[in-house]
Amino acid sequence: MKALETRIPPPVIALAFATLIWWMASYLPKIDIEFMPKMVIVSLLVAIGAIFDLSGLITFLRAKTTVNPMKPHTSSALVKTGIYKITRNPMYVGLAFVLSGWCIYLNSPAALIGVAGFILYIHALQILPEERMLITLFGEEYMEYQSRVRRWL
């Protein structure tokens, strides 16, 4: 089996979108959110993102399967436990939460457009090819899992 068509790891994509969001926040209208709960909201979003990311990573490591999103064809197990009972893509969900926190930190809710861009990019160029590969590897078992668990949340 061949690897994914994409050659850029998702964390690098998230970093590129974080940079785009920073740039957008420089030009888009800002909302003055300099108040105490702002940092609580930012911290909460980043913490939720980290929990999703780490839960996905730890569950993969426990299952002794690949954590490399660029090589889904090397998956040795279909992981359906832990956080994977809630979402099929917890690490991407986590990155979206972190990017959302970044938008709030920058006082630029309009920059959430960048989060939407990240989600669309990851969906089209990472998740869909991964799903095709997982169907090839795990067949009916993966398709049944798809029917029970949402792709995002």
C-alpha positions as CSV (number, residue, x, y, z in Angstrom):
1,M,0.0,0.0,0.0
2,K,1.2,3.5,-0.7
3,A,1.4,6.3,1.8
4,L,-1.0,9.3,1.7
5,E,-0.8,11.8,-1.1
6,T,-0.1,14.6,1.4
7,R,3.5,15.2,2.4
8,I,3.0,17.7,5.3
9,P,2.4,16.4,8.8
10,P,-0.8,17.7,10.4
11,P,1.0,19.5,13.3
12,V,3.0,21.5,10.7
13,I,-0.3,22.3,8.9
14,A,-1.7,23.5,12.3
15,L,1.4,25.7,12.8
16,A,0.9,27.2,9.3
17,F,-2.7,27.9,10.1
18,A,-1.7,29.4,13.5
19,T,0.6,31.8,11.5
20,L,-2.2,32.6,9.1
21,I,-4.5,33.3,12.0
22,W,-1.9,35.6,13.6
23,W,-1.6,37.4,10.2
24,M,-5.4,37.6,9.9
25,A,-5.7,39.0,13.4
26,S,-3.4,41.8,12.4
27,Y,-5.8,43.0,9.7
28,L,-9.3,41.9,10.8
29,P,-11.3,43.9,13.3
30,K,-10.5,43.1,16.9
31,I,-12.7,42.9,19.9
32,D,-11.2,44.2,23.1
33,I,-11.4,41.2,25.3
34,E,-8.8,42.2,27.9
35,F,-10.6,40.9,30.9
36,M,-9.9,38.1,33.4
37,P,-12.1,35.4,31.8
38,K,-10.3,35.8,28.5
39,M,-7.3,33.9,29.8
40,V,-9.6,31.3,31.4
41,I,-11.3,30.7,28.1
42,V,-8.0,30.5,26.2
43,S,-6.5,28.1,28.9
44,L,-9.6,26.0,28.8
45,L,-9.6,25.7,25.0
46,V,-5.9,24.8,24.9
47,A,-6.3,22.4,27.8
48,I,-9.2,20.6,26.0
49,G,-7.1,20.5,22.9
50,A,-4.1,19.0,24.8
51,I,-6.4,16.4,26.4
52,F,-7.8,15.3,23.0
53,D,-4.3,15.2,21.5
54,L,-2.6,13.3,24.4
55,S,-5.6,10.9,24.8
56,G,-5.4,10.0,21.1
57,L,-1.6,9.6,21.2
58,I,-1.6,7.5,24.4
59,T,-4.4,5.2,23.1
60,F,-2.5,4.6,19.9
61,L,0.7,3.8,21.8
62,R,-1.2,1.4,24.1
63,A,-2.6,-0.4,21.0
64,K,1.0,-0.6,19.6
65,T,0.0,0.9,16.3
66,T,1.4,3.8,14.3
67,V,1.0,7.4,15.5
68,N,2.4,8.7,12.3
69,P,-0.4,10.4,10.3
70,M,1.6,10.3,7.2
71,K,1.7,6.4,7.2
72,P,-1.8,5.1,8.0
73,H,-1.0,2.1,5.8
74,T,1.3,0.9,8.6
75,S,-1.6,0.7,11.1
76,S,-1.5,-2.7,12.9
77,A,-4.7,-2.2,14.9
78,L,-8.1,-0.4,14.6
79,V,-8.3,1.7,17.7
80,K,-11.9,2.1,18.9
81,T,-11.3,2.5,22.7
82,G,-10.8,5.5,25.0
83,I,-11.2,8.9,23.3
84,Y,-11.8,7.0,20.0
85,K,-15.3,6.2,21.3
86,I,-16.1,9.9,21.1
87,T,-14.4,11.0,17.9
88,R,-12.5,9.2,15.1
89,N,-10.0,12.0,14.9
90,P,-9.2,13.3,18.5
91,M,-5.8,14.7,17.5
92,Y,-7.2,16.9,14.8
93,V,-10.0,17.9,17.1
94,G,-7.4,18.8,19.7
95,L,-5.5,21.0,17.2
96,A,-8.7,22.8,16.2
97,F,-9.4,23.6,19.9
98,V,-5.8,24.9,20.3
99,L,-6.2,27.1,17.2
100,S,-9.5,28.4,18.6
101,G,-7.8,29.4,21.8
102,W,-5.2,31.2,19.7
103,C,-7.9,33.3,18.0
104,I,-9.4,34.3,21.3
105,Y,-5.9,35.1,22.7
106,L,-5.3,37.4,19.7
107,N,-8.7,39.2,20.4
108,S,-9.8,38.2,16.9
109,P,-12.9,36.1,16.7
110,A,-13.0,36.8,13.0
111,A,-9.8,34.8,12.7
112,L,-11.8,31.7,13.5
113,I,-12.1,31.6,9.7
114,G,-8.6,30.2,9.9
115,V,-9.8,27.4,12.2
116,A,-12.5,26.6,9.6
117,G,-9.8,26.6,6.9
118,F,-7.7,24.2,9.0
119,I,-10.7,21.9,9.5
120,L,-11.5,21.9,5.8
121,Y,-7.9,21.3,4.8
122,I,-7.4,18.4,7.3
123,H,-10.7,16.9,6.3
124,A,-10.1,16.9,2.6
125,L,-6.3,16.2,2.4
126,Q,-5.7,14.1,5.5
127,I,-8.8,12.5,7.0
128,L,-10.5,11.3,3.8
129,P,-7.3,9.7,2.5
130,E,-6.7,8.1,5.9
131,E,-10.3,6.7,5.9
132,R,-9.8,5.2,2.5
133,M,-6.6,3.5,3.7
134,L,-8.4,2.2,6.9
135,I,-11.2,0.8,4.9
136,T,-8.7,-1.0,2.8
137,L,-6.9,-2.4,5.9
138,F,-9.9,-3.1,8.2
139,G,-12.9,-3.3,5.8
140,E,-16.3,-3.9,7.4
141,E,-14.9,-3.4,10.9
142,Y,-13.8,0.1,10.1
143,M,-17.0,0.9,8.2
144,E,-19.1,-0.3,11.2
145,Y,-16.9,2.0,13.4
146,Q,-17.5,4.9,11.0
147,S,-21.3,4.4,11.4
148,R,-21.1,4.6,15.2
149,V,-18.5,7.3,15.9
150,R,-18.5,10.8,14.4
151,R,-15.5,12.0,12.4
152,W,-15.2,15.2,14.5
153,L,-17.5,15.7,17.5
